[in-house]
Amino acid sequence: MSHSPTPLPSAEKLRLESLGILPVLFPTVGVMGLLSAFVWGLMTNPMQLAFSYLFAFTVGFTICAGALFWTLLHHALDADWSVLMRRILESIASCFPVLLVLFLPIVFLFSKELWHWMTTDLSEDPLLAWKRPFLNEPFFYIRCGFYLIFFSVAGLLYRSLSMRQDLDGDPRITLRLRHTAYGFIPLFVLCLTFAGFDWLMSLDHHWYSTMWGVYLFAGCAQSSMAILILVTNGLVRTGHLKGLFTVEHNHIMGMLLFAFTTFWGYISFSQYFLQWYANIPEETWFFVYRNTGSWYWYSIFLVVGHFFIPFILLLTQPAKRTPWRICSTAVWVVGMHCVDIYWIIMPNLQLQQSRHAGHVAATTGFHPHLLDLLALVGVLGILGHTVLWLLSRGSIFPPRDPRLRDSLAVTNWL
């Protein structure tokens, strides 16, 4: 519920000088991280670099995809509580052109290292021959281009129209964005699902899961909401949104973070349970390998850390309304999202190494590499710099959105 306070606030620009070293730190660690990862990785271990870079790219992609989802959902449902934070989501969702550029090394340098089906003889793999109409290189690259172009157009369109409304306050823009969201949401679902099929599931082209798309979506929505909590509270700590952002906004974001923590737990259990119950070799191999060696303990940590810990931390009302508590939980959730993506991708590195060696690897388990960290820091540094640059180009909230008044006065009764 909400009431109508007056007057409405004026536009507020991001003051980069109040952010300390972040405006310099993000581009520095981003460029240095990627340069050092590529130079070192290409000279010493190209296959490790390929998987480390895909891991880092996927983390960035899923966070930006989640921000686009929340932006579309905001407009489709005509939500008012999230108007104050919407410009942050729009800025994160507008990073897809950068991700498109970051995807080019995967296409030109790493595709053969990552996806075994690209170099497999069809006469030796009847199952791949049956999937060949879908798993072939020309169609694969066309699909990848379509995904990234759609996400880029959607993110930039919503931000540009929102910025235009800052100038003239035209309420028709709100209606246009709402109607566009109705068409974009189905496309978003299809693109996210098939991107997950192409980039992650096809790392082992024998394996499949009918719940893969919704599993990835749960992680996208959860991690991006955690990022929104951190960015919004960070802006408040640096003197922005003064008198505008309230504990009620934190409470609602905390409830959504709690909801998608529960949703991720439900979907991950359902996927595991259905494949265990069916006991089809092509399906169960994914989990069998991740329950072997030290990957078993990694999997246990993932379940406990990704579901049980944030579930308990967010269970009470004060946990959602106390800034340091909700921010601490958000940091943990983002970290566990990285753990989840690593769990999805990295066991396939050992399988690829076994194929190249011509025998099953003697050691199976969790073996982190410094390239993982360098690639992740590089990609997230570039994306963080892009978000700050976009936020500095205009107001950090939409001052002339017709629903801003209700957003400022939102009251949560749950």
N, C-alpha and C positions, 0 to 999 in steps of 0.2 A: 504494500500500500504506500501511497505517497500523497503529499500536499504540495502547494505551489508557493514557494518563497520568492521574493523579489529583492533586488533586481538581478538580472542575468549578468554573469561575469564577462569581461572583455577577453579577447584572444590572448593567449600566453605563449611566448616563444621559449624554446629550450635554451637555457643559458649554459653553454658548454663549459664556461669557466667554472661553474659550480660543481662540475663532475670530477674535478681533480685530474688525475692522469689518464682517466678512461679514454678520452678522445685521442690521445696519443698511444696509449697502451694497446687498444684494439687493433689498429692497422699495423702497428709494429710487430706484435706477436703473430698476427695473421700472416703477414708477408714472410717474416723470418721462419715461422713454423712450416709453411708450405715449401719455401725454398730449401730449407735444410732437409725436410722429409724427402723431397724429390731428388736432390743431389745425392744424398746418402743412400736412399732406397734404390735408385736406378743404378748406382755403382756397385752396390753390394747384394741386394736382395729384392729384385723387381716384383716377385710374386708376393712377398710380405707387404711391400708398398702398395700393391694393387688392392689387397684386402683391407689394409689399414685405411687407405683413402676412401674406399667404398663405405667403410664403417663411419668415417667422419662425415662424408657427404650425406649418408642416410640420416644421421642424427640431425644435421642442419635441415635437410629436406622435410623430415617429419615434424619438426617444430614449426617451420613456416607453413606447412600444410595444415597443421592444427590451428594456426592463427587465421588462415583463410576460412577454415570451417567455422570458427566462432564469428567471424565477420559476416559470412553468409547467413548464419543462423540468427544473428542479431537483427538483420534486416527482414528475413523471412518471417520472424515472429513479432516484428515491430516492437522489439524490447526497448525499454527506456532506461533501466538501471545501468546498462553497460555503455551508454552514450559517452560518458565522461572518459572511459578508458578505450573507446573504439579506435581512436587515432593511433594508439600504440599497436593494436592488432593490425590495422591497415598498413602500418610501416613494416611490421615483420612479414606480412603477407606480400609486400611489394619487393621482397628480396629474391623472388624467383628468377628475374633476369640474371642476377649474379650467380644463382645456382645453375642456370643453364650454361654459363661460361665455365663454372667449376665442373660441370659434367663432361666437358670436352676431353680432358685427359683420360677419363674412363673409356670413352669411345675410341680414341686414337692410340692410347698406350696400353690399356689394361684389359680390354674386352676378352682377348683370347686367354689371358691369365685367369680371369674370373669365372667365365662361363664355359664349362667343359664341353657342353653340347656343341659349341661352335667348332671344335676340333675333333669331334668324335666321328668315326666311320659308321655310317648308317647300317652297313652290313653286319657290324658287330653289336649293334644295339637296336633290336626290333622295336622297343618301346619308344625310343627317340624317333625312329622312322615314322611311327604312328602319329607322333606329335609334330612332325616336321612342317605341316602347313602353318602352324603357329610359331614354332621355334625355328625360324630361319632369319638370317642376318638382315636382309633388306626390310622385312616386315618389322623386325625387332627395332631397328633404328628409326623407322617411321613412327612407330608407337611412342618411343622415347621422346622424339621431337614433339609429338602431339601433346603428350602429358605436360612437358615443361612449358610449351608455348601457351597452352590453356591456362595453366596456373599463373604464368607471367601476365597474360592479358587480364585475367580475373582480378589479380591483386592490384595491378596498376589502375585498372578501370575504377575499382571501388575507391581507391585512395584519391584519384584525380577528381572524380565527381564529388567526393566529400570535401576536398579542398576548394572546389568551385563554389560549393554552398557556403563556405566561409566568407565569400566575397559578396554574394547577393542574397543569401538566405532563402533561396527559392525552395518552397516546400515540395514542388514537383520532383525535385531531385530525390527526396526521400522516397516518394512513391515509385520512381523509376528504379532505384536501387532495390526496393522491396520486390518488385515484379521480376527484375533480372535474377534475383536470388532463387526464385522458384525454378528457373531453368538451369541455373548454374549448379545447384545442389546435386541433382542427378548426375551431371557431368563430373562434378568433383568426386562423387562416390565411385564412378566407373574408372576415372583416371587414377585415383589413389589405389584402388584394388588391383588394377592391372599393372601399375607401376610396381606394387609389391610382388606380383607374380613374376614380372620380368626381371627385376633387379635382385630380388632376394630368394624367392622360391626356386627360380630356375638355376640358382647356384648348385642345386642338386636336382637335375631335371627329372629324376625318377620319382621324387617326393611330391606330394600334393596335399592340400588341405582345403576343404570347402569353407573354413572359417578364417582363412588367412587375411582376407581384406578387412574384416571387422576387428581382428586382433590388432592389426597395424593401426587402424583408426582409433582404437581405444588408447593406444600409446601416444598417438598424435594429439588427441584432445587433452589428455591428462598432462603431458609435458608442456604444451603451449599455454595451458591455464596456469601452470606453475611459473612459467616465464613471465606471464602477464602480472602475476602477483608480485614477483621480484622487481620487475621494471617499475610498476606503479608505486610500490612502497619505496623504491629507490628514489624516484622523482620527488616524493613527499619528503624524504629525508634531506634532500638537497634544496628544499625551499620552494618546489613547484607545487601547483594544485593546492595552494594554501587556502584553507577554508572551504574547499570544494570536495576533496576526497574525505570520506568519513569511514568509521568503523563498519557501517552497514555495507559498504562496497566490499571490504575485506571479508565480511561474513558470507556474502553471496558467492564470491569467488572461492572461498573455502568450502562451501557446500558443493559447488560444482567440482572442485578438485577431489573432494571426498566421494562424490557420486561416480566419477570416472576411475577412481582407484578401485572402487567396488566393481565397476563394470569390467575393468581390465582383469581383475581376479576371476570374475565369473566366466569371461570369454576364454581366458587361458586354461582354466580348469575344464571347461566344456570341450575345447579342442583336444586336450590331452585325454580326457575320458572317452570321447567318441572314437579316437584312433586306437586307444588301448582296447576298447570293447570290440571294435571291428576286427582288430588283429590282422590287418592287411600288410604284408611285408613292405610295400612301397611307402606306406604311411608310418609304420612304427619305427622304421630305421632312423628317422629324424630324432626321435626321443631316445632310442636305444643308444645312439652314439653320444648324445648329450648326458646320458646317465652312466658313462664309462669313464674310468680314471678320475682325475680331479675335476672333470666337467660335472660329475655328479654333485660335488659340493658346491660348485659354482651355480648349478641349477637350484639347489636348495636355498642358497643365498638369494637368488633372484626371486623365488617365490616369497620368502620371508621379507626381504627388503622392499620388493615392489608392491606387495599387497598388505601383509600383516602390520608392518611397522607404520606406514602412513595411515592405514585404517585406524590404528589405535591413536596415533598422534592427532588425527582430525576428528575424533569421535565426539568430543565435547564442544559445547558452544564457546567457552573461553578460548579454546585452541584456534578457532576461526576468527576471533575478534581481537586477539592480541598480536600486534604486528610482528614482534620478534619470533613468536611461536609459529605463526603461519608462514613466515619467510624461511625459517629453519626447515620446516617440512617441505616447502617448495624446492629448496636447494637439494634436499634428499631425493625428492621425486625426479628432478632433472638428472641427478646422478644415476638413479636406478633405471631411468629410460636409456641412458648410455649403456649401462650394464645389459639391458635387454637387447639392444641392437647388436652389441658385441656377441652375445650368446647366439643370436640368429646367424651372424655372418662368419665368425672366426673358426668354428669347427670345420667349415668347408675348406679353409686354408690347409688344414692338416690332410684332408681327403685329397686335395689337389696335389699336395706334396707327395703323398703316397702314390698317386697315379703316375707322376713324373718319375718317381724312383722305381716304379715297377713292382712294388710290394707294399704291404700294409705297414704303416708307421709303427715303430717299436714302442714309442711313447704317445699316449693319447691323453690329452688333458689341457688345462688352461695354462697357456704360455704367453703372457703379455710381452709386447715388444715396444721399445721406445718410439718406433715409427707410429704406433697407434696413437700415442699422446701427441706427437708432433703434428700429425695430420689433423687430429681433432681440434687442437688449439689453433691451428692455421685456419681451418674452415670456420670455426666459431668466431675467431677474431675478425675475419673478413665480414661475416654476417653482422656481428656486433657493431662494427664501424659503419656499415651500410644503414643499419637501423638508426643510429645516432645522427647520421647525416640526413636521413629522411625526416626525422623528427625536428631537426633544426631548420627545415625549409618552410615551416609554417607553424600554426598553433598546435600545441600538444593535445588539445581537445577540440571538438567541433563547436565553436561558440554560437553558431547560428542554426544548429539543428533544432527543429521544433520540439524535440523531446528532452532537451537538455534540462529544462526546469524540473521535470519529473525525476531525472537522473540525480540531480543534486539533492532532492528531498526524499530519496528512496528510504523506506523503512522496512526492515525485515522482521517478520513476526515469528519465524521458525526458530 
